[in-house]
């Protein structure tokens, strides 16, 4: 009897909780070969909770998006979702009758200090007055369904911010029903929910259709800040559709950790295992109407961190012309290069794409060429950049160490040459002593090198290596972007900019063939003048001295 009941009460695609609090989605219900009774195949949000890929004894019963996130559960181990109002009432109307058992341990053995819950009763009573609440957290509540109008409206019509993260929601039509009842809502958290594909016809019908009270959301949704971290919202077309029809006034979207690998609607989105992810189901007529990308007219901030985006060109093609975008977070992706569309500039070397972008975050990507950092200077309004842990940054320390090693080797060679010249001027009777001295000097030098090597290891263990990388990173980035005011969350002072630009000139200015100097070099020369010493000029001077010493050595012989 219980098995028949379970089949009726649960359906494929429904979000449930396990008896341990883990959240998952039902992907299968029925018999499993070799096991008695009715079973539910669950794809868990946390892959570590799963045991397999929906396969038992070689037979596949369901598929998982993430590898190893599936397992089978019995009916009695599952917790079904509830309506919004039931979950909220259960949370805030639950009374704690006795506070006497609330305590903390003392530093003295077997002594406990009772916690005085001052004002707790008053706080609980105020929380029951839903109508006065402007902020509500329903995080981790088993909400899977939205109550009909006007139940939520009558209790929460003054709500400004709502957190529905880690709930059991899976249908965007339910979110439409919710927003119809929250006319003042400005900020909405929906993190760690798992939404199904959108049927565009049904979605638009829910938005524009009137309920039994004549309510339609139309253009009245006031949500400006939408947080959708880890919500399996991997298809950019779905994001565009949501904002085009529902979140029309959106100003900030956080889509971190959603396995997005491109923003091009023509390319399928896949997860790390090659499985295609979400899609929008269009009718033939609707598909023709959706060919033009949505312009997000009010969007100011877009967070795409911790995804799998590889192509900056896809980003430019999809959102490069957003009129209000000022902040773009692309940290922790797979981006290898940065380019803007050739020809789309204002005539002053600045691109017309991302025209108002002030802050861009590109840390923890795979950028391995300084020319892509140079290209960022084409942004008209860029003031802040995050650029940590890219391969080109790591190469700075390697290059600097190589230069130091070369300098040390050159110094050693010069010392040896000086010693040899002195030896040649001594009497032949002292040759043996001089050779012994040279051997001693070499031994001392080797010992000093060993000590220096050990000291370097100790220094690196004390994070000097990291500090040096940060320092070199700033020296090499600041001169490349003219109007940059903040790098890696740290302000750039006028003195730091001057020092970085002078260092950049020392490293890159070519006094021999000035035609090879870049526009950036010429711009810095116009500010600071030509440097007295440069890396190239010192290298030429050094080579000249070595040649003269070699001639002198030959003449002495």
PyMOL commands that set and color helices and strands:
alter all, ss='L'
color gray80, all
select helices_A, chain A and resi 2-9+47-49+75-77+84-92+120-128+130-132+151-156+172-179+200-208+236-245+284-289+312-319+370-378+391-425+428-461+464-478+494-508+514-516+519-528+535-556
alter helices_A, ss='H'
color red, helices_A
select strands_A, chain A and resi 15-18+23-32+35-44+55-56+59-60+70-73+78-79+82-83+103-105+112-114+135-137+143-145+161-163+187-189+198-199+225-227+252-254+280-281+301-303+327-329+359-361+384-386+486-487+490-491
alter strands_A, ss='S'
color yellow, strands_A
deselect
rebuild
show_as cartoon
